[in-house]
């Protein structure tokens, strides 16, 4: 080849092959010429597959013709690569390769619609990953109950509602028992059919309509992640200050107006906790049960030690037990009600997302009694520790300190070396508690939801990291400035989630009577039973909005506006008001406007799910009409089990 000939470049030839597999490299045989003409026919309209070049020699040999043709072909191909059309084609090919690279694992043979409805993290959990037994759920909830936020919920009933210790504890018992009932109701759907909350919501809100409830719950989980991470950052601050007391003297470079909790010292501590939490998001859900087992042993011991330490410094338990309530009469009654509702509001996200964990249950029974008993017991004991410790600090310091980490700061201020050692280990245990709670209740939940929002590119792991990014961006320190801000926020968002829970529970237990057609929950076909109207179930959305409306006026009053007293009373019952209104209206709408794929008698068929091929053009081992071999019974027949 002559000097400067572009056709001699192997790189160009390889690039041509990358852009179009039909184009062979320069090392190919002489027959490559016509193939290259065909490949570039669209880019170069002057050439077609019948075109042939005249010889440049008077008596050419076949070899010289082939060499000249190949040289001209390669030179023209290089020019095409550098033309506008060639560059666009090259960029498009690279973009497609990049998109293919970032896609998550998925089942083969899916339709275009199914690519937006399904990936491996959204599929029903296969038997090999159903690892959670009853004791795993016990460890899970024991570990989840021992966290700083639960401590603050219990203690804030004394500070915010004027109750004495046993009244506050009673509200926690009642509130968390009610929450446990809701959790087991939603969790059974996941434990029976082994599907997560985003998939469960498709039956009541529609294939595409489910995206809003999923986004709603994902947003709540991201905000909670930030709140829990900020509290974890305070634990890190206490650990560092226990070692270097000069940590308090770091100059503050954050000068916010109005002043807030944000300081350089606290933000750095928060960032350390946030950054150290990132590796824990990497592990899949069915494996992180071991983290909860470790946490369930370590953290309760630290909490009990903290309680004993506080009682000893207060001089015993006598003054705590006999401390009278500040509220009396109707104020006391409403204080009890608000304490109960605060406990339920603290569980609002976990009520709707329990299927995310219950779907890994070995049997549905494993997710029933273990949750129903452990939730109120574990959270009540944690709240009791918080209540007694808060009351003890009023004896020690003469002020009510509802945050246990603030109390540890007081201990550091007036303690010696032994106190600093004790504060370090208790703060470390609380940091572990915040880590476990953030993974269980927030990052996994948000990751599961985001998987449903963009399943082609997101899985639980990637969604968890997005949740962590949102958690640091939403400035969680603004929510924790006072008990009023925190409880107002909890009550406000529980309104939205209570309506979602009302629709889900009404749909599964009263409308469908436990019957779901699993494969159709992953189908984008317009003839599918869960497609409804353009993928949206107007009944679900009507009930959802009706569940929110009774609390809107009361919420306006909660943020400082003047509203009728009746609206305030309704808002104090916000979770019940939203849940009852949404579930009742959804049932009535389905009575007058029935939906397909329902059973007239109780008929749960998910216990026989083993492996389902969900591609729409494939033959699945799951028989929708027979429900795994079980006939969908009518009102005149008994269910076949």
VOGU-3710 file (C-alpha; in Angstrom, 3 decimals, decimal comma):
1> xxxxxxxxxx> 0,000/0,000/0,000  1,236/3,527/-0,652  2,202/5,717/2,251  -0,728/7,464/3,829  -3,212/4,857/2,626  -6,047/4,619/5,135  -6,938/1,125/4,060  -3,832/-0,297/5,683  -4,999/0,563/9,196  -6,149/-2,461/11,213
11> xxxxxxxxxx> -7,826/-0,101/13,697  -10,104/1,303/10,990  -10,988/-2,179/9,837  -11,841/-3,280/13,361  -13,924/-0,162/13,862  -15,836/-0,942/10,687  -16,488/-4,440/11,976  -17,729/-2,977/15,297  -20,112/-0,656/13,502  -21,455/-3,370/11,245
21> xxxxxxxxxx> -20,677/-7,067/11,723  -21,281/-7,628/8,012  -18,052/-5,718/7,238  -14,967/-7,943/7,353  -11,535/-6,700/8,275  -8,738/-5,964/5,801  -7,330/-9,388/6,451  -10,363/-10,970/4,806  -10,307/-12,527/1,385  -10,730/-10,651/-1,876
31> xxxxxxxxxx> -14,422/-11,469/-1,878  -14,844/-8,867/0,882  -15,391/-6,072/-1,639  -19,018/-6,761/-2,546  -19,933/-7,351/1,111  -18,524/-3,976/2,062  -20,501/-2,326/-0,732  -23,686/-3,864/0,631  -22,882/-2,856/4,208  -22,375/0,788/3,287
41> xxxxxxxxxx> -25,109/1,035/0,708  -27,274/3,183/3,010  -24,402/5,505/3,901  -23,233/5,928/0,304  -26,163/6,137/-2,138  -23,901/6,327/-5,187  -22,911/2,702/-4,717  -25,060/-0,381/-4,966  -24,448/-4,060/-4,877  -24,248/-4,346/-8,695
51> xxxxxxxxxx> -21,589/-1,674/-9,036  -18,119/-2,681/-10,272  -15,099/-0,522/-10,961  -13,320/-0,468/-14,352  -9,743/-1,580/-14,411  -7,007/1,060/-14,310  -4,666/-1,134/-16,350  -4,800/-1,970/-20,039  -4,297/-5,654/-19,382  -5,122/-6,143/-15,771
61> xxxxxxxxxx> -4,714/-9,396/-13,965  -7,432/-10,557/-11,566  -5,069/-10,010/-8,644  -4,306/-6,376/-9,555  -8,021/-5,639/-9,951  -8,755/-7,061/-6,516  -5,934/-5,081/-4,901  -7,024/-1,789/-6,455  -10,682/-2,400/-5,628  -9,849/-3,289/-2,036
71> xxxxxxxxxx> -7,635/-0,221/-1,655  -10,342/2,089/-2,970  -12,971/0,354/-0,829  -10,934/0,793/2,324  -10,135/4,432/1,570  -13,794/5,170/0,895  -14,831/3,294/4,042  -12,512/5,470/6,097  -14,013/8,585/4,531  -17,470/7,302/5,374
81> xxxxxxxxxx> -16,413/6,728/8,979  -15,361/10,360/9,244  -18,442/11,714/7,501  -21,418/13,018/9,483  -23,442/9,875/8,842  -20,594/7,595/9,820  -19,918/9,462/13,055  -23,586/9,382/14,020  -23,706/5,686/13,268  -20,606/5,092/15,357
91> xxxxxxxxxx> -21,982/7,104/18,275  -25,272/5,228/18,076  -23,495/1,886/18,169  -21,438/2,925/21,179  -24,550/4,228/22,942  -26,318/0,927/22,355  -23,314/-0,936/23,700  -23,296/1,280/26,812  -27,029/0,771/27,393  -26,569/-2,969/27,053
101> xxxxxxxxxx> -23,743/-2,852/29,556  -25,737/-1,072/32,288  -28,856/-3,211/31,923  -29,539/-5,560/34,824  -29,973/-9,313/34,524  -33,333/-10,377/33,213  -35,258/-13,276/31,775  -34,887/-13,977/28,059  -37,747/-13,447/25,643  -39,396/-10,482/27,388
111> xxxxxxxxxx> -41,552/-8,076/25,412  -40,730/-4,360/25,316  -43,439/-3,645/27,887  -42,172/-6,377/30,165  -38,722/-4,786/30,181  -40,382/-1,988/32,172  -42,203/-4,405/34,476  -39,747/-7,124/35,350  -36,224/-8,018/36,369  -34,689/-10,656/38,616
121> xxxxxxxxxx> -35,292/-8,617/41,788  -38,992/-8,198/40,962  -39,710/-11,827/40,098  -41,350/-14,110/42,663  -38,693/-15,472/44,995  -37,735/-18,990/43,981  -37,530/-21,721/46,677  -33,728/-21,600/46,809  -33,830/-18,033/48,200  -36,690/-18,550/50,659
131> xxxxxxxxxx> -34,306/-18,665/53,592  -36,144/-16,691/56,267  -37,588/-18,850/59,044  -39,583/-17,690/62,067  -36,493/-16,980/64,174  -35,027/-14,823/61,387  -38,098/-12,592/61,607  -37,723/-12,479/65,399  -34,087/-11,381/65,081  -35,064/-8,934/62,359
141> xxxxxxxxxx> -37,666/-7,130/64,472  -35,667/-7,267/67,700  -32,750/-5,655/65,897  -35,007/-3,150/64,152  -36,769/-2,154/67,373  -33,562/-1,157/69,148  -32,778/2,106/67,415  -32,611/5,721/68,459  -35,787/6,715/66,633  -37,920/4,184/68,528
151> xxxxxxxxxx> -36,353/5,472/71,721  -37,340/9,010/70,745  -40,915/8,036/69,816  -41,506/6,578/73,269  -39,767/9,345/75,176  -41,454/12,097/73,167  -44,869/10,972/74,423  -43,779/12,212/77,839  -42,303/15,445/76,537  -44,865/16,248/73,860
161> xxxxxxxxxx> -48,117/14,896/75,314  -47,632/15,327/79,069  -48,037/11,652/80,048  -46,442/9,812/82,939  -44,238/6,798/82,349  -46,839/4,019/82,431  -49,325/5,982/80,334  -46,653/6,607/77,723  -45,652/2,949/77,744  -49,279/1,859/77,368
171> xxxxxxxxxx> -49,672/3,990/74,247  -46,590/2,344/72,766  -47,874/-1,174/73,479  -51,244/-0,435/71,905  -49,814/1,503/68,973  -47,237/-1,093/68,000  -49,661/-3,972/68,438  -52,028/-2,288/65,986  -49,079/-1,673/63,672  -48,118/-5,362/63,950
181> xxxxxxxxxx> -51,618/-6,363/62,850  -51,314/-4,205/59,747  -47,815/-5,558/59,075  -48,946/-9,181/59,172  -51,876/-8,386/56,870  -49,660/-6,926/54,158  -46,805/-9,324/54,876  -48,977/-12,374/54,260  -49,402/-11,336/50,629  -45,645/-11,394/50,156
191> xxxxxxxxxx> -45,177/-14,584/52,180  -47,886/-16,420/50,240  -47,050/-15,306/46,688  -43,376/-14,369/47,278  -43,751/-10,980/45,606  -42,708/-7,517/46,770  -44,795/-4,428/47,485  -44,406/-2,910/43,975  -45,827/-6,081/42,409  -48,572/-6,423/45,029
201> xxxxxxxxxx> -49,751/-2,875/44,310  -50,285/-3,696/40,615  -53,379/-5,733/41,431  -55,140/-2,770/43,062  -53,701/0,281/41,273  -52,996/-1,218/37,846  -49,880/-2,263/35,970  -48,799/1,338/35,341  -50,916/2,979/38,029  -48,867/1,239/40,706
211> xxxxxxxxxx> -45,894/3,465/39,902  -47,260/6,402/41,910  -47,773/4,486/45,189  -44,360/2,911/44,657  -42,751/6,311/44,109  -44,630/7,668/47,121  -43,285/4,954/49,374  -39,780/5,183/47,879  -39,681/8,905/48,661  -40,629/8,208/52,276
221> xxxxxxxxxx> -37,911/5,555/52,552  -35,280/7,937/51,148  -36,246/10,644/53,635  -36,169/8,157/56,492  -32,740/7,005/55,312  -31,450/10,538/55,681  -33,020/10,929/59,135  -31,580/7,654/60,409  -28,181/8,442/58,884  -28,125/11,835/60,614
231> xxxxxxxxxx> -28,843/10,133/63,928  -26,090/7,636/63,123  -23,777/10,574/62,474  -24,468/11,800/65,997  -23,364/8,378/67,250  -20,123/8,782/65,312  -19,668/12,252/66,811  -19,971/10,799/70,314  -17,488/8,041/69,506  -14,929/10,527/68,181
241> xxxxxxxxxx> -15,448/12,939/71,050  -15,021/10,092/73,539  -11,503/9,684/72,149  -10,651/13,300/71,292  -12,561/15,852/73,303  -11,125/18,561/71,034  -13,511/17,357/68,309  -15,939/19,880/69,782  -13,575/22,735/68,940  -13,631/22,359/65,150
251> xxxxxxxxxx> -14,545/25,764/63,641  -18,008/25,882/62,133  -17,980/26,874/58,471  -21,757/26,493/58,058  -23,515/29,763/58,855  -27,161/29,144/58,011  -29,976/31,631/58,457  -31,982/30,920/60,475  -29,551/28,885/62,605  -30,002/25,105/62,386
261> xxxxxxxxxx> -28,436/21,917/63,698  -25,911/21,937/60,860  -22,308/22,481/61,920  -19,050/21,401/60,324  -18,359/18,996/63,177  -21,759/17,331/62,945  -21,794/17,219/59,159  -18,397/15,502/59,033  -19,620/12,949/61,593  -22,768/12,423/59,545
271> xxxxxxxxxx> -20,760/11,960/56,364  -18,491/9,386/58,027  -21,506/7,310/59,052  -23,145/7,765/55,650  -19,987/6,712/53,805  -19,305/3,708/56,048  -22,880/2,505/55,460  -22,409/2,162/51,710  -20,736/-1,297/51,727  -23,698/-2,777/53,630
281> xxxxxxxxxx> -26,040/-1,887/50,755  -24,130/-4,239/48,462  -25,402/-7,517/49,952  -28,623/-9,160/48,655  -31,694/-9,247/50,868  -31,709/-12,969/51,593  -28,159/-12,701/53,013  -28,449/-9,651/55,273  -30,425/-11,617/57,859  -27,062/-12,375/59,489
291> xxxxxxxxxx> -26,535/-8,658/60,167  -29,819/-8,563/62,072  -28,816/-11,596/64,112  -25,609/-9,879/65,268  -27,418/-6,620/65,943  -30,137/-8,354/67,982  -27,474/-9,569/70,429  -25,276/-6,472/70,653  -27,658/-3,520/70,684  -30,191/-4,625/73,354
301> xxxxxxxxxx> -27,324/-5,273/75,768  -26,060/-1,731/75,225  -29,559/-0,285/75,651  -30,134/-2,100/78,928  -26,685/-1,039/80,157  -27,541/2,577/79,333  -30,789/2,297/81,303  -29,057/0,834/84,357  -26,371/3,511/84,186  -29,005/6,263/84,096
311> xxxxxxxxxx> -31,003/4,784/86,974  -27,891/4,472/89,118  -26,973/8,095/88,492  -30,563/9,149/89,258  -30,396/7,334/92,595  -32,908/4,578/91,859  -36,275/4,188/90,209  -38,504/5,669/92,915  -38,737/9,203/91,582  -39,403/8,013/88,047
321> xxxxxxxxxx> -42,303/5,745/88,898  -44,083/8,362/91,014  -43,657/11,265/88,612  -47,211/12,479/87,842  -48,639/13,256/84,427  -48,845/16,882/83,361  -51,958/16,414/81,214  -55,405/15,895/82,743  -58,971/15,455/81,511  -59,545/15,610/77,774
331> xxxxxxxxxx> -55,943/16,696/77,229  -54,823/13,427/78,807  -57,220/11,402/76,635  -56,027/13,066/73,450  -52,443/12,691/74,616  -52,949/8,928/74,850  -54,529/8,846/71,381  -51,735/10,908/69,876  -49,159/8,654/71,508  -50,802/5,623/69,901
341> xxxxxxxxxx> -50,983/7,311/66,517  -47,331/8,383/66,733  -46,335/4,751/67,208  -48,378/3,692/64,188  -47,046/6,591/62,112  -43,520/5,486/62,983  -44,400/2,178/61,313  -46,195/3,564/58,256  -43,488/2,647/55,746  -42,952/-0,795/57,253
351> xxxxxxxxxx> -46,672/-1,552/57,070  -46,749/-1,230/53,294  -43,291/-2,633/52,587  -43,384/-5,790/54,710  -43,926/-7,947/51,572  -40,388/-6,939/50,543  -39,064/-9,131/53,378  -41,937/-11,540/53,944  -41,553/-12,848/50,383  -38,332/-14,539/51,526
361> xxxxxxxxxx> -40,213/-16,549/54,177  -39,808/-20,300/53,944  -43,518/-20,725/54,677  -46,308/-18,147/55,191  -46,585/-19,195/58,840  -42,965/-18,144/59,437  -43,965/-14,533/58,756  -47,138/-14,554/60,870  -46,778/-15,139/64,615  -43,128/-14,170/64,713
371> xxxxxxxxxx> -44,019/-10,668/63,524  -47,297/-10,312/65,399  -45,636/-11,036/68,756  -42,131/-9,654/68,293  -43,073/-6,221/66,940  -45,094/-4,940/69,928  -42,812/-6,669/72,431  -39,518/-5,450/70,980  -40,641/-1,893/70,314  -42,421/-1,589/73,661
381> xxxxxxxxxx> -39,311/-2,691/75,558  -37,137/-0,256/73,611  -39,608/2,537/74,241  -39,723/1,633/77,939  -35,952/2,004/78,139  -36,266/5,376/76,437  -39,114/6,493/78,694  -37,360/5,499/81,921  -34,057/6,993/80,808  -35,742/10,258/79,808
391> xxxxxxxxxx> -37,470/10,418/83,166  -34,186/9,660/84,919  -32,449/12,561/83,228  -35,006/14,962/84,716  -33,796/13,845/88,157  -30,128/14,114/87,189  -30,134/17,365/85,197  -33,514/18,948/85,905  -34,490/19,055/82,215  -36,339/16,661/79,923
401> xxxxxxxxxx> -34,017/15,186/77,302  -35,962/13,114/74,774  -32,961/12,165/72,643  -30,690/9,511/74,256  -27,708/10,790/72,294  -28,170/14,226/73,841  -28,128/12,526/77,234  -24,832/10,844/76,340  -23,448/14,302/75,550  -24,392/15,403/79,056
411> xxxxxxxxxx> -22,591/12,353/80,425  -19,463/13,295/78,476  -19,542/16,874/79,739  -19,399/15,926/83,412  -17,654/12,523/83,296  -14,117/11,193/83,465  -12,198/8,506/81,602  -14,539/5,702/82,648  -17,539/7,682/81,442  -15,894/8,300/78,087
421> xxxxxxxxxx> -15,248/4,576/77,627  -18,861/3,766/78,460  -20,190/6,448/76,113  -17,975/5,155/73,292  -19,309/1,597/73,452  -22,936/2,661/73,856  -22,567/5,088/70,939  -20,974/2,314/68,866  -23,931/0,028/69,606  -26,363/2,781/68,634
431> xxxxxxxxxx> -24,418/3,342/65,398  -24,758/-0,370/64,615  -28,462/-0,082/65,411  -28,874/2,809/62,991  -26,988/0,933/60,286  -29,187/-2,146/60,570  -32,385/-0,114/60,701  -31,372/1,955/57,696  -30,611/-1,127/55,633  -33,733/-3,033/56,657
441> xxxxxxxxxx> -36,373/-0,331/56,686  -35,041/2,147/54,155  -32,385/1,186/51,625  -33,884/-2,234/50,825  -37,381/-0,753/50,672  -36,355/2,154/48,478  -34,219/-0,136/46,321  -37,125/-2,515/45,774  -39,396/0,378/44,839  -36,896/1,944/42,455
451> xxxxxxxxxx> -36,453/-1,437/40,817  -40,127/-1,261/39,878  -39,803/2,318/38,626  -37,036/1,460/36,141  -36,527/-2,323/36,143  -34,468/-2,416/32,972  -31,623/-0,509/34,608  -32,174/-0,628/38,370  -32,014/-3,471/40,841  -32,261/-3,397/44,639
461> xxxxxxxxxx> -28,557/-2,709/45,031  -28,494/0,248/42,648  -31,721/1,597/44,102  -30,212/1,383/47,575  -27,302/3,566/46,533  -29,677/6,089/44,959  -31,573/6,109/48,256  -28,338/6,887/50,095  -27,631/9,780/47,716  -31,116/11,232/48,227
471> xxxxxxxxxx> -30,758/10,774/51,976  -27,801/13,127/52,119  -29,358/15,617/49,691  -32,631/16,137/51,599  -30,965/17,832/54,615  -32,280/15,544/57,381  -31,047/17,818/60,179  -33,972/20,156/59,520  -36,476/17,467/60,565  -34,917/16,804/63,957
481> xxxxxxxxxx> -34,769/20,303/65,420  -37,701/19,690/67,775  -40,203/17,039/68,758  -42,989/19,041/67,112  -41,297/19,129/63,704  -40,570/15,427/63,813  -43,996/14,206/64,938  -45,765/16,606/62,543  -43,776/15,203/59,644  -44,501/11,613/60,680
491> xxxxxxxxxx> -48,221/12,272/60,944  -48,336/14,093/57,623  -46,756/11,341/55,575  -48,597/8,535/57,312  -51,759/10,021/55,794  -50,602/9,085/52,285  -49,304/5,658/53,242  -52,417/4,762/55,245  -54,528/5,253/52,116  -52,219/2,984/50,133
501> xxxxxxxxxx> -52,392/0,316/52,846  -56,186/0,589/52,907  -56,456/-0,056/49,176  -53,979/-2,968/49,228  -55,612/-4,773/52,145  -59,151/-4,231/50,870  -58,175/-5,509/47,425  -56,491/-8,693/48,642  -58,705/-9,722/51,558  -62,168/-8,477/50,623
511> xxxxxxxxxx> -62,294/-8,042/46,839  -60,087/-10,886/45,541  -60,288/-13,076/48,652  -56,636/-14,020/48,450  -56,559/-14,928/44,758  -53,870/-13,459/42,470  -52,790/-14,426/38,949  -49,064/-13,991/39,267  -48,015/-14,062/35,624  -50,517/-11,345/34,741
521> xxxxxxxxxx> -48,954/-9,043/37,345  -45,916/-8,923/35,048  -47,805/-8,581/31,772  -48,278/-5,374/29,806  -51,000/-6,847/27,609  -54,075/-4,662/27,389  -56,248/-7,762/27,762  -54,643/-8,638/31,105  -56,849/-8,590/34,232  -54,654/-5,977/35,943
531> xxxxxxxxxx> -54,308/-3,609/32,999  -57,698/-1,953/33,622  -57,901/1,397/31,750  -54,598/2,239/30,072  -52,847/0,433/32,908  -54,577/2,423/35,685  -57,282/1,218/38,053  -59,490/4,252/38,643  -61,140/2,503/41,601  -57,830/2,321/43,445
541> xxxxxxxxxx> -57,005/5,957/42,781  -60,462/7,160/43,760  -60,227/5,317/47,066  -56,669/6,565/47,601  -57,685/10,207/47,161  -60,756/9,764/49,357  -58,509/8,385/52,078  -56,336/11,500/51,967  -59,100/14,113/51,894  -60,378/13,736/55,501
551> xxxxxxxxxx> -56,936/14,654/56,830  -56,045/17,581/54,574  -57,700/20,298/56,669  -56,292/18,878/59,886  -52,812/18,825/58,408  -53,110/22,514/57,565  -53,958/23,103/61,218  -50,962/21,039/62,337  -48,587/23,395/60,538  -50,004/26,441/62,323
561> xxxxxxxxxx> -53,120/27,605/60,461  -56,534/28,140/62,052  -58,928/25,297/61,200  -62,163/23,953/62,750  -61,624/21,883/65,880  -63,410/18,928/64,272  -60,781/18,754/61,534  -58,090/18,729/64,210  -59,723/15,786/65,967  -59,984/13,842/62,706
571> xxxxxxxxxx> -56,338/14,533/61,946  -55,292/13,171/65,326  -56,731/9,869/64,090  -54,992/10,317/60,740  -53,869/6,754/60,036  -57,220/5,224/60,944  -59,151/7,924/59,093  -57,148/7,400/55,913  -57,102/3,611/56,114  -60,810/3,148/56,844
581> xxxxxxxxxx> -61,947/5,658/54,224  -59,713/4,215/51,484  -60,474/0,548/52,182  -64,248/1,059/52,497  -64,563/3,141/49,338  -62,407/0,713/47,364  -64,611/-2,192/48,415  -67,809/-0,340/47,501  -66,477/0,702/44,100  -65,530/-2,885/43,305
591> xxxxxxxxxx> -68,958/-4,054/44,432  -70,679/-1,831/41,889  -67,920/-1,952/39,253  -66,366/-5,445/39,573  -62,828/-6,206/38,468  -61,659/-9,470/36,829  -59,521/-12,237/38,341  -61,412/-12,499/41,641  -62,546/-15,491/43,653  -65,945/-15,706/45,296
601> xxxxxxxxxx> -64,557/-17,697/48,232  -61,215/-17,562/50,009  -58,620/-19,026/47,646  -54,893/-18,373/48,160  -52,961/-20,285/45,505  -49,464/-18,904/45,945  -48,171/-21,679/48,183  -47,442/-23,885/45,165  -45,350/-21,341/43,260  -42,000/-22,898/42,454
611> xxxxxxxxxx> -40,662/-21,426/39,221  -42,484/-19,214/36,758  -41,339/-18,259/33,276  -42,810/-14,806/32,888  -42,000/-14,037/29,246  -45,284/-13,472/27,426  -44,316/-15,652/24,479  -43,301/-18,613/26,628  -45,166/-21,527/28,103  -45,110/-21,235/31,881
621> xxxxxxxxxx> -45,473/-24,042/34,354  -47,977/-21,789/36,108  -51,566/-22,403/34,989  -53,513/-19,166/35,478  -56,919/-20,674/34,824  -56,422/-23,511/37,248  -54,307/-21,562/39,740  -51,539/-24,149/40,044  -54,033/-26,929/39,561  -56,577/-25,373/41,904
631> xxxxxxxxxx> -59,870/-24,434/40,376  -61,019/-20,886/41,076  -64,208/-21,665/43,001  -67,570/-20,021/42,582  -70,028/-19,213/45,311  -71,681/-22,628/44,853  -68,456/-24,578/45,219  -65,984/-25,208/47,962  -62,387/-24,251/47,260  -60,145/-27,073/46,138
641> x> -57,033/-27,347/48,342
//
